[in-house]
Amino acid sequence: MSDAIYQAATWIVPLVIAIVFHEVAHGWVARLFGDPTAGRMGRLSLNPIRHVDPIGTIILPMGLALAGAPIFGWAKPVPVDKRRLRNPRVHMMFVALAGPGMNFMLAALTFVALGALLVGFGQNPGIAVAFINANLINFAIINVMLGVFNLLPLPPFDGGHVVEGLLPPSLGRRYARLARYGFPLMILLIVVLPMLSPRAAVVPQLIGPPVEWILGLGARFLSLFG
């Protein structure tokens, strides 16, 4: 149990921070391009309470952590009214890319912080530094996974909004209607298909290689300090 609590402590806090910054980044860029909706609803705050989804931010990650499974979760989406954007088709793509972009930036900054810890404390840190180090490592992993995962070209993921903007308007509108099936589709891809057959684990096969490649870049960067 103590190990499960430690795992929860080093995974859930980084997850909450990563998904809050992801969502707020959408709102920041939407406001930049003319949509004040998120700001008026108080959703541009970094206060996690404003973004918590009881299931996706608390119950599911805690259950996965206690079960020793990979941690996954989500926050309440920041509201964006694309009609208020100055150029809805183009600017909505930038709004969508802001979330993954924020995650990749946070991952890069985290690798810099990990390098600083290596310089300052070497390979044998104390308990407190080891705990911080574990949080930072998990924070980097979570941000890379969130960034890549959300670029999947399916509604309602951020990549789906990009595809919608690249398609001709009429086809893009039809493609966007798939968002109503987004949650069942996500459960099907992430949970049901892998249970039926490892070969049907489409999402890990899609996001695994780019996640490993990006984390590999981070590991090579850290090797410069060790």
C-alpha positions in Angstrom: 0.0 0.0 0.0 2.8 2.4 0.8 4.3 1.8 -2.6 0.9 2.5 -4.2 0.6 5.7 -2.3 4.0 6.8 -3.4 3.2 6.0 -7.0 0.0 8.0 -6.7 1.8 10.9 -5.2 4.4 10.9 -7.9 2.0 10.5 -10.8 -1.3 12.3 -9.9 0.2 15.7 -9.1 2.2 15.8 -12.3 -0.9 14.6 -14.2 -3.1 17.3 -12.8 -0.6 20.1 -13.5 0.0 18.8 -17.1 -3.7 18.7 -18.0 -4.5 22.0 -16.4 -1.7 23.8 -18.4 -2.9 21.9 -21.5 -6.5 23.2 -21.1 -5.5 26.7 -20.1 -3.3 27.0 -23.2 -6.3 26.4 -25.4 -8.1 29.3 -23.6 -5.0 31.6 -23.8 -4.7 31.2 -27.6 -8.4 31.4 -28.1 -8.4 34.8 -26.3 -5.4 35.9 -28.4 -7.5 35.2 -31.6 -10.6 37.0 -30.4 -12.7 34.5 -28.2 -12.9 35.7 -24.6 -15.3 32.9 -23.5 -12.8 31.0 -21.3 -11.7 34.1 -19.5 -15.2 35.3 -18.8 -16.0 31.8 -17.4 -13.0 31.9 -15.1 -11.3 29.1 -16.9 -7.9 30.8 -17.6 -6.9 30.2 -14.0 -4.2 27.8 -13.1 -6.2 26.8 -10.0 -6.8 23.0 -10.6 -10.2 23.2 -8.8 -11.6 25.2 -11.7 -10.7 22.4 -14.2 -11.2 19.3 -12.2 -13.4 16.6 -13.7 -14.3 14.3 -10.8 -13.9 11.1 -12.9 -11.1 12.1 -15.3 -8.9 14.1 -12.9 -9.4 12.3 -9.6 -11.2 8.9 -9.5 -9.7 7.3 -12.7 -6.1 8.4 -12.1 -6.3 7.4 -8.4 -7.7 4.0 -9.3 -5.1 3.4 -11.9 -2.3 4.4 -9.6 -3.5 2.1 -6.8 -3.8 -0.7 -9.3 -0.3 -0.1 -10.6 -1.6 0.6 -14.1 -0.4 3.4 -16.4 -1.9 6.7 -15.3 -4.3 8.5 -17.6 -6.8 11.3 -17.1 -8.4 14.5 -18.4 -9.8 17.8 -17.1 -13.0 19.7 -18.0 -12.4 21.1 -21.5 -11.9 24.8 -21.6 -14.8 26.4 -23.5 -14.0 27.8 -26.9 -16.5 29.5 -29.2 -15.0 29.2 -32.6 -17.5 31.6 -34.1 -15.8 34.4 -32.1 -12.4 33.7 -33.6 -11.3 36.2 -36.2 -10.6 33.4 -38.7 -12.5 30.4 -37.2 -11.1 27.6 -39.5 -7.5 28.7 -39.2 -7.4 30.0 -35.7 -9.2 26.9 -34.3 -6.3 24.8 -35.5 -3.9 27.1 -33.6 -6.2 26.8 -30.5 -6.2 23.0 -30.8 -2.4 22.8 -31.2 -1.8 25.1 -28.2 -2.6 22.2 -25.8 -0.1 19.7 -27.1 2.4 22.5 -27.8 2.2 23.5 -24.1 2.8 19.8 -23.1 5.8 19.5 -25.3 7.2 22.8 -23.9 6.7 21.7 -20.3 8.4 18.4 -21.1 11.4 20.2 -22.5 11.6 22.5 -19.5 11.3 19.4 -17.2 14.3 17.8 -18.9 16.3 21.0 -18.2 15.2 20.8 -14.5 16.3 17.2 -14.3 19.6 18.1 -15.8 20.0 20.8 -13.1 19.3 18.2 -10.4 21.9 15.9 -11.8 24.5 18.7 -11.8 23.5 19.8 -8.3 23.0 16.5 -6.5 24.6 13.8 -8.7 23.5 10.2 -8.8 22.9 9.9 -5.1 20.3 12.5 -4.0 18.6 12.5 -0.6 15.0 11.3 -0.1 13.4 14.7 -0.7 15.4 15.3 -3.9 14.7 11.7 -5.1 10.9 12.4 -4.6 11.2 15.6 -6.6 13.2 13.8 -9.2 10.5 11.1 -9.5 7.8 13.7 -9.9 9.8 15.5 -12.6 10.5 12.3 -14.6 6.8 11.4 -14.5 5.9 15.0 -15.4 8.0 14.7 -18.5 6.5 11.3 -19.5 2.9 12.5 -18.9 3.4 15.7 -20.9 4.9 13.8 -23.8 2.1 11.2 -23.8 -0.6 13.9 -23.5 0.9 15.9 -26.3 1.2 13.0 -28.7 -2.1 11.4 -27.6 -4.1 14.6 -28.2 -2.7 14.9 -31.7 -4.6 11.8 -32.8 -6.6 12.9 -35.9 -10.0 12.1 -34.4 -12.7 14.3 -32.9 -12.8 15.4 -30.2 -9.0 15.2 -29.8 -7.0 18.3 -30.7 -5.7 16.5 -33.8 -9.3 16.1 -34.9 -9.8 19.9 -34.9 -6.7 20.3 -37.1 -8.0 17.7 -39.6 -11.3 19.5 -39.6 -9.6 22.8 -40.4 -7.6 21.3 -43.2 -10.6 19.6 -44.9 -13.0 21.5 -47.3 -15.6 23.3 -45.2 -18.5 20.9 -45.9 -16.4 17.8 -45.4 -14.9 19.4 -42.2 -18.4 19.9 -40.7 -19.3 16.3 -41.3 -16.0 15.2 -39.8 -16.6 17.3 -36.7 -19.9 15.5 -36.1 -17.8 12.4 -35.0 -17.1 14.3 -31.8 -20.4 13.2 -30.4 -19.0 9.6 -30.5 -15.7 10.8 -29.0 -15.9 9.3 -25.6 -17.2 5.8 -26.6 -14.7 5.8 -29.4 -11.9 6.5 -26.9 -13.0 3.7 -24.6 -13.2 1.4 -27.6 -9.7 2.2 -28.8 -8.0 2.4 -25.4 -9.8 -0.3 -23.4 -12.0 -2.6 -25.4 -9.8 -3.4 -28.4 -6.6 -4.1 -26.4 -8.7 -6.5 -24.2 -9.8 -8.4 -27.3 -6.4 -8.7 -28.8 -2.9 -7.2 -28.3 -2.8 -6.7 -32.1 -5.9 -4.5 -31.8 -4.2 -2.1 -29.4 -4.2 0.6 -32.1 -3.5 3.7 -29.8 -0.3 2.3 -28.2 0.9 1.3 -31.7 0.3 4.9 -32.9 1.5 6.9 -30.0 4.2 4.6 -28.7 6.9 5.2 -31.4 6.7 9.1 -31.2 6.5 9.0 -27.4 9.6 6.8 -27.2 11.5 8.9 -29.7 10.8 12.2 -27.8 11.7 10.6 -24.5 14.8 9.2 -26.1 15.8 12.7 -27.1 15.3 13.8 -23.4 17.4 10.8 -22.2 20.2 11.7 -24.5 20.1 15.3 -23.3 20.3 14.1 -19.7 23.3 11.9 -20.5 25.2 15.1 -21.1 25.0 15.7 -17.4 25.7 12.2 -16.1 
